[in-house]
Amino acid sequence: MPQGLGVAPVTCHSAATNPYREAYDNADVRPADHRSAPMTDLLTAVSRPLPLIDDETRFFWEGTRDHRLLMLRCKECERFVHHPRPVCPSCLSSALEPAELSGRGVVYTFTVTEQAFHPFWADRLPYTLVVVELAEQAGLRFLSELVGDTPEDAVGLPVVVVWEDVDDEVTLPLFRLVGAGGQA
């Protein structure tokens, strides 16, 4: 560390070492001849950004394909653990296994997004990002998208999971307010 600066040097990832770069570079985000395509064609050709499925999260994504919401649960203290990790943060046990949740909860917080930070959402504005506190455990929260209309006072309202089958590999768990769409 240089004398007097008081900060450690920052290590930046180059394109060669960034694990997400290959997925980004290979993403289907524009038509092959994008230079001559009108902007509206570019926007409609953009694919939804999808998660990178790895060994740590594979159980979760396999569950969503079957329309099942799974999270790790500790066999020792019986607490749910989210995000997936190898050790329970409550008791430090490594005895974790996937367990199914009801898909019900309440809106903990939300934001109505009015700016597209990725081209996929450019013609889908506004959309609502939601943090759901799941019914199975106090403090067990899940970040997702809230589909349907969002009232200004949505915090505390009950929600239920709904599924978006994106392709053969990925199904996304989204949420909607209970009673919206004619379901309980």
For each residue, the residues with C-beta under 8 A, 3 or more apart:
1: 5 7 8 9
2: 5
3:
4:
5: 1 2
6:
7: 1
8: 1
9: 1
10:
11:
12:
13: 17 18
14: 17 18
15: 18 21
16: 21
17: 13 14
18: 13 14 15 21
19: 22 52
20: 23 24 52
21: 15 16 18 24 25
22: 19 25 26
23: 20 26 27 52
24: 20 21 27
25: 21 22
26: 22 23
27: 23 24 47 49
28: 45 47
29: 45 46 47 119
30: 34 37 42 45 46
31: 34 37 41 42 45
32:
33: 36 37
34: 30 31 37 42
35:
36: 33
37: 30 31 33 34 41 42 45
38: 41 42
39: 42 43
40: 43 44
41: 31 37 38 44 45
42: 30 31 34 37 38 39 45 46 119
43: 39 40 46 119 122 123
44: 40 41 123
45: 28 29 30 31 37 41 42
46: 29 30 42 43 118 119 120 122
47: 27 28 29 50 120
48: 120 166
49: 27 118 120
50: 47 166 170
51: 57 61 170
52: 19 20 23
53: 57 58 61 169 170
54: 57 58
55: 58
56: 84 85 86
57: 51 53 54 60 61 84
58: 53 54 55 61 62
59: 62 63 70 72 84 98
60: 57 63 64 70 71 84 98
61: 51 53 57 58 64 65 169 170 171
62: 58 59 65 66
63: 59 60 66 68 69 70 98 100
64: 60 61 67 68 69 70 163 170 171 172 173
65: 61 62 169 170 171
66: 62 63
67: 64 163 171
68: 63 64 100
69: 63 64 100 101 102 103 161 173
70: 59 60 63 64 98 99 100 101
71: 60 80 81 82 84 98 99 101 140
72: 59 80 81 82 84 85 96 97 98 99
73: 78 79 80 81 96 97 98 99
74: 77 78 79 80 81 88 90 91 93 95 96
75: 78 93 95 96 97
76: 88 91 93 95
77: 74 88 90 91 93
78: 73 74 75
79: 73 74 88 90 91 137
80: 71 72 73 74 99 101 134 136 137 140
81: 71 72 73 74 84 85 88 89 90 96
82: 71 72 140 141 142
83:
84: 56 57 59 60 71 72 81
85: 56 72 81 89
86: 56 94 96
87: 92 93 94 96
88: 74 76 77 79 81 91 92 93 94 95 96
89: 81 85 92
90: 74 77 79 81
91: 74 76 77 79 88
92: 87 88 89
93: 74 75 76 77 87 88 96
94: 86 87 88
95: 74 75 76 88
96: 72 73 74 75 81 86 87 88 93
97: 72 73 75
98: 59 60 63 70 71 72 73
99: 70 71 72 73 80
100: 63 68 69 70
101: 69 70 71 80 134 135 136
102: 69 134 135 136
103: 69 160 161 173
104: 134 135 158 159 160 161 178
105: 108 132 133 134 135 142 158 159 175
106: 132 133 135 156 157 158 159
107: 110 130 131 132 133 146 154 155 156 157 159 177
108: 105 130 131 132 133 141 155
109: 130 131 155
110: 107 128 129 130 131 146 150 154 155
111: 128 129
112: 126 127 128 150
113: 116 117 121 125 126 127 128 129
114: 125 126
115: 125
116: 113 119 120 121 122 124 125
117: 113 121
118: 46 49 121
119: 29 42 43 46 116 122
120: 46 47 48 49 116 124
121: 113 116 117 118 124 125 127
122: 43 46 116 119 125
123: 43 44
124: 116 120 121 127
125: 113 114 115 116 121 122
126: 112 113 114
127: 112 113 121 124 145
128: 110 111 112 113 145 146 147 150
129: 110 111 113 143 144 145 146
130: 107 108 109 110 143 144 145 146 154 159 175
131: 107 108 109 110 141 142 143
132: 105 106 107 108 141 142 143 144 159 175
133: 105 106 107 108 138 139 140 141
134: 80 101 102 104 105 137 140 141 142
135: 101 102 104 105 106
136: 80 101 102 140
137: 79 80 134 140
138: 133
139: 133
140: 71 80 82 133 134 136 137
141: 82 108 131 132 133 134
142: 82 105 131 132 134 173
143: 129 130 131 132
144: 129 130 132 172 173 174 175
145: 127 128 129 130 172 174 175
146: 107 110 128 129 130 150 154 159 174 175 176 177
147: 128 162 174 175 176
148: 176 177 180 181
149: 180
150: 110 112 128 146 154
151: 154 157 177
152:
153: 157
154: 107 110 130 146 150 151 157 177
155: 107 108 109 110
156: 106 107
157: 106 107 151 153 154 177 178
158: 104 105 106 177 178
159: 104 105 106 107 130 132 146 175 176 177 178
160: 103 104 175 176 178 183 184
161: 69 103 104 173 174 175
162: 147 173 174 175 176 181
163: 64 67 171 172 173 174
164: 171 172 174
165: 171
166: 48 50 170 171 172
167: 170
168:
169: 53 61 65
170: 50 51 53 61 64 65 166 167
171: 61 64 65 67 163 164 165 166
172: 64 144 145 163 164 166
173: 64 69 103 142 144 161 162 163
174: 144 145 146 147 161 162 163 164
175: 105 130 132 144 145 146 147 159 160 161 162
176: 146 147 148 159 160 162 180 181
177: 107 146 148 151 154 157 158 159 180
178: 104 157 158 159 160 183 184
179: 183 184
180: 148 149 176 177 183
181: 148 162 176
182:
183: 160 178 179 180
184: 160 178 179
